[in-house]
Amino acid sequence: MKDIARDLNVSVVTVSKVLRNHSDISPETTERVLQRIRELNYRPNVAARSLVTGRSFILGLVVPDLTHPFFGEIAKAITSVSRPRGYSLVIASAEDDPDLELAEVEALLARQVDAIILASSQTSAQATLFQRLEERRTPIVLMDRALSGVKADFVGVDDEQVGWMATNHLIERGCRRIAHIRGPEISPGIGRFLGYRKALAQHQIEVPLHYVVKTPSADDRGSESGYDAMRELLASQTPPDGVFCFNDELAIGALRAIFEANLRVPEDIAVIGVGNMRQTDLLRVPLTTIDQSSAKMGEQAALSALKIIESKSAIAPTSILVPVRLIERASTAR
C-alpha cells in the first residue's frame, strides 16, 4: 500500500479507502489506484486486516439442502450484497439434521466468521447451537425458518399468508375437495398448513382428515415424496379436485402421479406449489406457484447481518417479511 501511495503521490489512507470501496474517493483517483493494484497484482493481507479490525470479513451461511434451488438463489443474493463490501461467503449444508447443523456452525465459529445466516433445522430455542452462539456473541440472522425464543433478526415470508393465498386460489378456480401435501414440522410447514385451514374455514369447506398428507422430505427427495403422497390421495374413494403442495418439488412429484393415473391437470385435479422454481413454467403443464421472493430474502438477510456487524451498539432484533405473489399458470387454469 505504501508503494502504491508513493507511486501515485496519494496517501496510504486513500489507497486503503479505495480497497474498502469507500464513497468519498473520486472516480478518477479510484481508477488510478485500481489500475496500479492490477499492475502490481496486489492482494490485501486479510489476516493482517483482521488483526487490526477484529473482523474476519467472512459471513457464514448454513442451509438444510444445497441442491435446493431456493437456497441457491438466496446464496447468490447474499453474495451480491456482501461482496462489494469486502465480505466473502462460506456455505455449509446441514442436510436437515440438527446435529450436523451444530457441527457446521462450530466449524464456522472456528473460522471466526463475523456473522451466521441460518435456515435452521432446530426445533427449540434452547438447543445447544443457540447456546453456543450466545456464548460466542456471534451475530445470527434466522432466514426462512422462524424459531420462537431465539434473540435474532428474522427474514422470511408470512407462511400463513402463503397457505391461505394458495388454497384460496384453488377455491376461486372451483375446487371444493382440496388436499394439502404438508411440509416438515418447522415454521414454514406449520404456517402454510394453518393458512390452508383458514381459507377452507372462511369458505365453509370441510375436507376429510386423510386429505392432509405429511411427507418425510420436502427438499432433496421432494419430488419422490410428492409422488407417493399424491398416489395415496388418488387411492381414496373420493380423490381431491385440487392439491396445495408445500413447495414446488412436492408439486412436481404430485403432477407425475396424476399423469400416471391418466388424469388431467387442471381439468380433473388442479395443482399449486410454492417457490417459483426455475423451469416450472416449462413443465408438461406449467405449474402455478407462490413466489417467495428468494432473491429479496437473501439480500435482506445479508443487509441485516452487515448492519449488526457494523453497529457500534446492541440492536434490538427485527423481523422482516418479504412480499409474496401468486404466479398463475396452466396447472390451475380451470
C-alpha positions in Angstrom: 0.0 0.0 0.0 2.9 2.4 0.7 4.4 1.6 -2.7 1.2 2.3 -4.4 0.7 5.6 -2.5 4.2 6.7 -3.3 3.9 5.8 -7.0 0.7 7.8 -7.4 1.5 10.6 -5.0 -1.5 9.9 -2.8 -1.8 9.0 0.9 -1.9 5.4 2.2 -5.3 6.3 3.6 -6.6 6.9 0.1 -5.4 3.6 -1.1 -7.0 1.9 1.9 -10.3 3.6 1.2 -10.2 2.5 -2.5 -9.7 -1.1 -1.3 -12.7 -0.8 1.0 -14.8 0.8 -1.8 -15.2 4.0 0.2 -17.5 6.6 -1.3 -15.5 9.8 -0.7 -12.8 9.0 -3.2 -13.2 10.5 -6.7 -13.8 8.1 -9.6 -10.6 9.3 -11.3 -8.4 8.6 -8.2 -10.1 5.3 -7.6 -9.4 4.1 -11.2 -5.7 5.2 -10.9 -5.3 3.2 -7.7 -7.1 0.2 -9.0 -5.0 0.3 -12.2 -1.8 0.3 -10.2 -3.1 -2.5 -8.0 -3.8 -4.6 -11.1 -0.3 -3.9 -12.4 1.3 -5.0 -9.2 -1.1 -7.9 -8.7 -1.6 -6.7 -5.2 -3.7 -8.6 -2.7 -4.6 -7.2 0.7 -3.4 -9.3 3.7 -6.7 -10.5 5.1 -5.1 -11.9 8.2 -3.4 -8.6 9.0 -6.6 -6.7 8.3 -8.5 -9.0 10.7 -5.9 -8.3 13.5 -6.5 -4.5 13.1 -10.2 -4.5 12.6 -11.2 -7.5 14.8 -13.2 -8.9 11.8 -12.6 -11.8 9.5 -14.7 -10.3 6.7 -16.4 -13.7 6.3 -20.1 -14.4 6.5 -21.4 -18.0 7.2 -24.5 -19.4 5.6 -26.0 -22.7 6.8 -28.8 -24.2 4.8 -30.7 -27.5 5.1 -30.0 -28.5 1.4 -27.5 -27.2 -1.1 -29.2 -28.8 -4.0 -32.5 -26.9 -3.4 -32.8 -24.1 -6.0 -34.4 -21.9 -3.4 -31.3 -21.8 -1.2 -29.1 -21.4 -4.3 -31.0 -18.2 -5.2 -30.6 -17.0 -1.6 -26.8 -17.6 -1.5 -26.4 -15.8 -4.8 -28.3 -12.8 -3.5 -26.3 -12.7 -0.2 -23.1 -12.6 -2.2 -24.3 -9.8 -4.4 -24.8 -7.6 -1.3 -21.8 -8.8 0.8 -19.1 -9.0 -1.9 -19.0 -5.3 -2.8 -18.5 -4.5 0.9 -15.4 -6.8 1.1 -17.0 -9.9 2.6 -16.7 -13.5 1.5 -19.4 -16.1 2.0 -18.8 -19.6 3.3 -21.7 -22.0 2.7 -22.5 -25.2 4.6 -25.2 -27.8 4.2 -26.8 -29.3 7.3 -28.9 -31.9 5.4 -31.9 -31.0 7.7 -30.0 -32.7 10.5 -29.9 -30.7 13.8 -26.7 -32.5 15.0 -24.9 -31.9 11.7 -26.1 -28.3 11.7 -24.4 -27.8 15.1 -21.2 -29.3 13.8 -21.3 -27.0 10.7 -21.9 -23.9 13.0 -19.0 -25.0 15.2 -16.7 -25.1 12.1 -17.8 -21.6 11.1 -17.2 -20.3 14.6 -13.7 -21.8 14.5 -13.1 -19.8 11.3 -14.2 -16.7 13.3 -16.9 -15.7 10.9 -18.4 -12.2 11.6 -22.0 -13.4 11.4 -24.0 -16.5 10.5 -27.2 -16.6 8.4 -29.1 -19.7 9.3 -32.1 -21.6 7.9 -32.2 -23.8 11.0 -33.4 -27.4 11.4 -33.5 -26.9 15.2 -36.9 -27.2 17.0 -36.2 -25.3 20.2 -34.6 -22.0 21.2 -32.9 -24.0 24.0 -30.9 -26.1 21.5 -27.1 -26.3 22.2 -26.5 -24.5 18.9 -28.1 -21.3 20.1 -26.5 -21.5 23.5 -23.1 -21.8 21.7 -23.8 -18.8 19.5 -24.9 -16.7 22.5 -21.7 -17.7 24.4 -19.5 -16.6 21.5 -21.7 -13.5 20.9 -21.7 -14.2 17.2 -24.5 -12.4 15.4 -27.0 -14.6 13.7 -29.8 -13.9 11.3 -32.6 -16.5 11.0 -33.8 -16.9 7.5 -36.9 -18.6 6.0 -37.5 -20.6 9.2 -38.6 -18.7 12.3 -37.9 -20.0 15.8 -39.7 -18.5 18.8 -37.5 -17.5 21.7 -34.3 -17.0 19.7 -33.0 -13.5 20.0 -32.1 -12.8 16.4 -33.2 -11.0 13.3 -35.6 -13.0 11.1 -36.0 -12.6 7.4 -38.7 -14.7 5.7 -42.3 -14.6 4.5 -45.7 -14.8 6.1 -46.2 -18.5 5.6 -49.8 -18.5 6.8 -50.5 -15.9 4.1 -48.8 -18.2 1.6 -51.0 -21.1 2.6 -54.1 -19.0 2.6 -53.3 -17.5 -0.8 -52.6 -20.9 -2.5 -55.8 -22.5 -1.1 -58.0 -19.5 -1.8 -56.8 -19.6 -5.4 -57.9 -23.2 -5.8 -61.3 -22.3 -4.3 -61.7 -19.4 -6.7 -61.0 -21.8 -9.5 -63.9 -24.0 -8.4 -62.1 -26.7 -6.4 -64.0 -28.0 -3.3 -62.2 -31.2 -2.4 -58.8 -29.6 -1.7 -56.0 -31.7 -0.3 -52.7 -30.5 1.2 -49.3 -32.2 0.9 -47.6 -30.9 4.0 -44.0 -29.9 4.6 -41.9 -30.7 7.7 -42.8 -29.6 11.3 -40.9 -26.3 11.0 -42.4 -22.8 10.8 -43.0 -22.8 7.0 -44.7 -26.1 7.2 -46.8 -25.2 10.2 -47.7 -21.7 8.8 -48.8 -22.9 5.4 -51.0 -25.6 6.9 -52.6 -23.0 9.1 -53.3 -20.8 6.1 -54.8 -23.8 4.2 -57.2 -24.5 7.1 -58.0 -20.8 7.4 -59.0 -20.5 3.8 -61.2 -23.6 3.9 -62.9 -22.3 7.1 -63.6 -18.9 5.6 -65.4 -20.6 2.7 -67.1 -23.2 5.0 -65.5 -26.1 3.2 -64.8 -29.3 5.1 -62.4 -31.9 4.0 -61.6 -35.3 5.4 -58.5 -35.7 7.6 -56.9 -38.0 5.1 -56.8 -35.1 2.6 -53.7 -33.8 4.6 -50.7 -36.0 3.9 -47.4 -35.5 5.7 -44.2 -36.2 3.8 -40.8 -37.4 5.1 -38.9 -35.0 2.9 -39.8 -31.8 1.0 -36.3 -30.9 -0.3 -33.7 -33.3 -1.6 -36.3 -36.1 -2.1 -39.2 -33.8 -2.5 -40.3 -35.0 -5.9 -40.5 -38.6 -4.7 -42.3 -37.6 -1.6 -44.9 -35.6 -3.6 -45.4 -38.6 -5.9 -46.0 -41.0 -3.1 -48.3 -38.6 -1.3 -50.4 -38.0 -4.4 -50.7 -41.7 -5.1 -52.1 -42.0 -1.5 -54.6 -39.3 -2.2 -55.7 -40.8 -5.5 -56.3 -44.1 -3.8 -59.1 -42.6 -1.6 -62.7 -43.3 -2.6 -63.2 -39.6 -3.4 -60.0 -38.1 -4.7 -59.4 -34.4 -4.4 -60.0 -32.0 -7.2 -57.4 -29.6 -6.0 -54.0 -30.0 -4.3 -51.9 -27.4 -2.5 -48.3 -28.6 -2.1 -45.9 -27.2 0.4 -43.4 -26.5 -2.3 -42.7 -26.9 -6.0 -40.7 -30.1 -5.6 -43.6 -31.8 -4.0 -45.9 -30.4 -6.7 -43.7 -31.8 -9.5 -44.0 -35.3 -7.9 -47.7 -34.9 -7.5 -48.1 -34.0 -11.2 -46.2 -37.2 -12.2 -48.6 -39.3 -10.1 -51.7 -37.6 -11.6 -50.4 -38.1 -15.2 -49.6 -41.8 -14.5 -53.2 -42.2 -13.3 -54.4 -40.9 -16.7 -56.0 -37.9 -15.1 -55.9 -34.4 -16.5 -54.4 -31.2 -14.9 -56.2 -29.0 -14.2 -59.5 -30.4 -15.5 -59.6 -33.3 -13.1 -57.2 -32.0 -10.4 -55.7 -28.5 -10.1 -52.2 -28.3 -8.5 -50.4 -25.4 -6.9 -46.9 -25.2 -5.3 -44.7 -22.7 -3.6 -41.3 -21.4 -4.5 -41.4 -20.4 -8.2 -38.5 -22.8 -9.0 -36.8 -22.1 -12.3 -38.2 -24.0 -15.3 -41.6 -24.9 -13.6 -43.1 -22.8 -16.4 -41.6 -25.4 -18.8 -43.3 -28.5 -17.4 -45.7 -30.5 -19.4 -48.4 -28.5 -17.6 -46.7 -25.3 -16.3 -47.1 -25.0 -12.6 -49.0 -22.3 -10.7 -46.9 -21.3 -7.7 -46.4 -18.7 -4.9 -43.2 -16.7 -5.5 -41.4 -16.2 -2.1 -39.0 -13.5 -3.5 -36.0 -15.7 -2.7 -33.5 -13.0 -4.1 -35.1 -10.3 -1.9 -34.9 -12.6 1.1 -31.2 -13.2 0.6 -30.5 -9.5 0.1 -32.4 -8.6 3.3 -30.6 -11.3 5.2 -27.2 -10.0 4.1 -28.1 -6.4 4.9 -29.3 -7.5 8.4 -26.1 -9.4 9.1 -23.9 -6.5 7.9 -26.0 -4.0 9.9 -25.4 -6.0 13.1 -21.7 -6.4 12.4 -21.1 -2.7 11.7 -23.2 -1.4 14.6 -21.3 0.0 17.5 -24.0 -0.8 20.0 -26.5 -3.6 20.5 -29.5 -3.6 18.2 -32.9 -5.0 19.1 -33.9 -8.0 16.8 -36.2 -7.2 14.0 -38.5 -9.3 11.7 -38.6 -8.6 8.0 -41.2 -10.3 5.9 -40.6 -10.0 2.2 -43.7 -9.9 -0.1 -45.1 -12.9 -1.9 -47.1 -13.1 -5.1 -49.2 -15.6 -6.9 -48.0 -16.7 -10.4 -50.9 -18.4 -12.2 -50.1 -20.9 -14.9 -51.9 -23.8 -16.6 -52.0 -26.2 -13.7 -54.9 -24.3 -12.1 -56.4 -22.7 -15.2 -59.8 -24.5 -14.9 
